[in-house]
Amino acid sequence: IDARVAQIKAQIEETTSDYDREKLQERLAKLAGGVAVIRVGGATEVEVKERKDRVDDAMHATRAAVEEGIVPGGGVALLRASVHLKGIRTKNDDQKTGVEIVRKALSAPARQIAINAGEDGSVIVGKILEKDQYSFGFDSQTGEYGNLVTKGIIDPTKVVRVAIQNAASVAALLITTEAMVAEVPKKNAGAGAGGMPPGGGMGGMEF
C-alpha cells in the first residue's frame, strides 16, 4: 500500500490534467484512510441541492487552501496587491494605462462587496488602505473593521490566483480579437391605458 501511495503521489505531481489530478487525489485519500462521507439532507429537493452545492464548494475551497494556503477574504488580498502596482516602471503610456486598468480592477471586488452591503465602496476601500496591517479589512456582515483572518473571512490563495489569471486571459483575448458578442437589452414596451395599440397590432410585440 505504501508503494502504491508513493506512486499515486508521483502521478499527481506529473499530471497536467485537473480531472486526472482530482481522481488521483480521491484514490490517494481512500488508500491513506482519509475518507469521510458527508450526508446532506433537507425538507425539499431544492433545499437539498442548494446545501449539496455549498458542501461541494466548501470541499473544493478547502482542498485549494491545503494546496497553496489562504489569504484574507473580502477582496482585501487583491486590494493590497493593487498598492504594489504603483511602483511598477513603464516604458510608454500604453503600458502605464494597462497597469492602471489592472490596479483599478484589483480594487473592484472589495468595493463591490461594500456596495452590496449598502456602504460607500470608495470610503470602505480608503479606510482599509489607511491601515498597513495586511489582514485588516471590512466585515460586510457585521459592518465592522478588523482582522479578517481572525474573523474567519478567508479565501484560498489558489482561487484568488486563478481568478486573476483567467481574467487576464479573457481580457487579452478580447483585445487581440478586437471584437466581442453581447446581447442587446430589450426595450420595455410602454404600458397602455387599455385597448388595442395604434395600428391594430398586438401589444408588446416588435416587428
C-alpha positions as CSV (number, residue, x, y, z in Angstrom):
1,I,0.0,0.0,0.0
2,D,2.8,2.4,0.9
3,A,4.4,1.8,-2.5
4,R,1.1,2.4,-4.3
5,V,0.6,5.6,-2.3
6,A,4.0,6.9,-3.3
7,Q,3.3,6.0,-6.9
8,I,0.0,8.0,-6.9
9,K,1.7,11.0,-5.3
10,A,4.2,11.0,-8.1
11,Q,1.4,10.8,-10.7
12,I,-0.3,13.8,-9.0
13,E,2.8,15.9,-9.4
14,E,3.4,14.9,-13.0
15,T,-0.2,15.1,-14.4
16,T,-1.3,18.3,-16.2
17,S,-5.0,17.4,-16.2
18,D,-7.1,18.8,-13.4
19,Y,-9.6,16.0,-13.9
20,D,-6.9,13.3,-13.5
21,R,-5.4,15.1,-10.5
22,E,-8.8,15.2,-8.8
23,K,-9.3,11.5,-9.4
24,L,-5.8,10.6,-8.2
25,Q,-6.3,12.6,-5.1
26,E,-9.5,10.7,-4.3
27,R,-7.7,7.4,-4.9
28,L,-4.9,8.6,-2.6
29,A,-7.4,9.6,0.1
30,K,-9.0,6.1,0.0
31,L,-5.7,4.3,0.2
32,A,-4.4,6.5,3.0
33,G,-7.6,6.0,5.0
34,G,-8.6,9.7,4.9
35,V,-12.2,9.1,3.7
36,A,-15.3,10.9,5.1
37,V,-18.9,10.7,4.0
38,I,-21.0,13.9,4.3
39,R,-24.7,13.3,4.2
40,V,-26.8,16.3,3.1
41,G,-30.5,16.5,3.8
42,G,-33.3,19.0,3.5
43,A,-37.1,19.4,3.5
44,T,-37.3,19.8,-0.3
45,E,-35.3,18.8,-3.3
46,V,-34.4,22.4,-4.0
47,E,-33.0,22.8,-0.4
48,V,-31.0,19.6,-0.7
49,K,-29.5,20.7,-4.0
50,E,-28.6,24.1,-2.5
51,R,-26.9,22.5,0.5
52,K,-25.1,20.0,-1.6
53,D,-23.7,22.8,-3.8
54,R,-22.5,24.6,-0.7
55,V,-20.8,21.5,0.7
56,D,-19.2,20.9,-2.7
57,D,-17.9,24.4,-2.9
58,A,-16.6,24.2,0.7
59,M,-14.8,20.9,-0.1
60,H,-13.1,22.3,-3.2
61,A,-12.2,25.5,-1.4
62,T,-10.6,23.5,1.5
63,R,-8.6,21.4,-1.0
64,A,-7.4,24.6,-2.7
65,A,-6.4,26.1,0.7
66,V,-4.4,23.0,1.6
67,E,-2.5,23.2,-1.7
68,E,-1.5,26.8,-1.7
69,G,-2.6,28.3,1.7
70,I,-5.0,31.2,2.4
71,V,-5.2,34.9,2.2
72,P,-7.6,37.5,3.8
73,G,-11.1,37.4,2.1
74,G,-13.4,40.2,1.3
75,G,-11.3,41.3,-1.6
76,V,-8.6,42.6,0.7
77,A,-5.8,40.4,-0.7
78,L,-6.4,41.8,-4.2
79,L,-6.7,45.3,-2.8
80,R,-3.3,45.0,-1.0
81,A,-1.8,43.7,-4.3
82,S,-3.0,46.7,-6.2
83,V,-0.9,49.0,-4.0
84,H,2.3,47.4,-5.2
85,L,1.4,48.2,-8.8
86,K,2.0,51.9,-8.2
87,G,5.8,51.2,-8.1
88,I,5.9,49.5,-11.5
89,R,8.0,51.4,-14.1
90,T,6.5,51.5,-17.5
91,K,8.2,52.3,-20.9
92,N,5.3,54.1,-22.5
93,D,1.8,55.5,-22.0
94,D,0.1,52.3,-23.2
95,Q,1.8,50.2,-20.5
96,K,1.0,52.9,-17.9
97,T,-2.6,52.8,-18.9
98,G,-2.6,49.0,-18.7
99,V,-1.1,48.9,-15.2
100,E,-3.7,51.5,-14.1
101,I,-6.6,49.3,-15.5
102,V,-5.3,46.3,-13.6
103,R,-4.9,48.3,-10.4
104,K,-8.5,49.5,-10.6
105,A,-9.7,46.0,-11.4
106,L,-8.0,44.6,-8.3
107,S,-9.8,47.0,-6.1
108,A,-13.2,46.2,-7.6
109,P,-14.1,43.1,-5.5
110,A,-13.6,44.9,-2.2
111,R,-15.5,47.9,-3.5
112,Q,-18.4,45.8,-4.8
113,I,-18.7,43.8,-1.5
114,A,-19.1,47.1,0.4
115,I,-21.7,48.4,-2.1
116,N,-23.7,45.1,-1.8
117,A,-23.7,45.7,2.0
118,G,-25.2,49.2,1.5
119,E,-22.0,51.0,2.1
120,D,-20.0,53.5,0.1
121,G,-17.4,51.4,-1.7
122,S,-14.8,54.2,-2.1
123,V,-15.0,55.1,1.6
124,I,-14.6,51.5,2.7
125,V,-11.6,50.9,0.4
126,G,-10.0,54.1,1.6
127,K,-10.3,53.1,5.2
128,I,-8.8,49.7,4.6
129,L,-5.8,51.1,2.8
130,E,-5.2,53.5,5.6
131,K,-4.1,50.6,7.7
132,D,-0.8,48.8,6.9
133,Q,-2.0,45.6,8.6
134,Y,-2.2,43.0,5.7
135,S,-5.3,41.2,7.1
136,F,-7.2,44.4,8.1
137,G,-10.5,44.7,6.2
138,F,-14.3,45.2,6.3
139,D,-16.7,42.6,7.6
140,S,-19.8,43.3,5.5
141,Q,-22.0,41.1,7.6
142,T,-21.4,43.0,10.9
143,G,-20.4,46.3,9.4
144,E,-17.2,46.3,11.4
145,Y,-13.5,46.6,10.6
146,G,-10.9,44.1,11.9
147,N,-8.5,41.3,11.2
148,L,-10.4,39.2,8.6
149,V,-8.3,36.1,9.2
150,T,-9.1,36.1,12.9
151,K,-12.8,36.6,11.9
152,G,-12.6,33.6,9.6
153,I,-13.1,35.6,6.5
154,I,-10.6,34.0,4.2
155,D,-10.0,32.9,0.6
156,P,-7.9,30.1,-0.8
157,T,-4.7,31.6,-2.4
158,K,-5.2,29.3,-5.4
159,V,-8.7,30.6,-6.0
160,V,-7.6,34.2,-6.0
161,R,-4.6,33.5,-8.2
162,V,-6.5,31.5,-10.8
163,A,-9.2,34.3,-10.9
164,I,-6.6,36.8,-11.8
165,Q,-5.0,34.6,-14.4
166,N,-8.4,33.8,-16.0
167,A,-9.4,37.4,-16.0
168,A,-6.1,38.4,-17.7
169,S,-6.6,35.6,-20.3
170,V,-10.1,36.8,-21.2
171,A,-9.0,40.4,-21.3
172,A,-6.1,39.6,-23.6
173,L,-8.4,37.5,-25.9
174,L,-10.9,40.5,-26.2
175,I,-8.0,42.8,-27.0
176,T,-6.5,40.6,-29.7
177,T,-9.8,39.7,-31.4
178,E,-10.9,43.4,-31.2
179,A,-14.5,42.2,-31.1
180,M,-17.0,40.5,-28.8
181,V,-20.6,39.3,-28.9
182,A,-23.0,41.0,-26.5
183,E,-26.8,40.7,-26.0
184,V,-28.7,43.9,-26.7
185,P,-31.1,44.7,-23.8
186,K,-34.7,44.6,-24.8
187,K,-36.7,47.8,-24.7
188,N,-39.6,47.8,-22.3
189,A,-42.8,48.5,-24.2
190,G,-44.8,51.3,-22.7
191,A,-47.8,50.2,-20.7
192,G,-51.0,51.5,-22.4
193,A,-54.2,52.6,-20.8
194,G,-56.1,49.6,-22.2
195,G,-57.5,48.6,-25.6
196,M,-55.6,47.9,-28.8
197,P,-52.4,49.8,-29.6
198,P,-52.2,52.1,-32.6
199,G,-52.2,50.2,-35.9
200,G,-54.3,47.3,-34.6
201,G,-51.3,45.1,-33.7
202,M,-50.8,43.1,-30.6
203,G,-49.4,45.0,-27.6
204,G,-45.8,44.3,-26.6
205,M,-44.8,42.8,-30.0
206,E,-41.9,44.2,-32.0
207,F,-41.6,43.6,-35.8
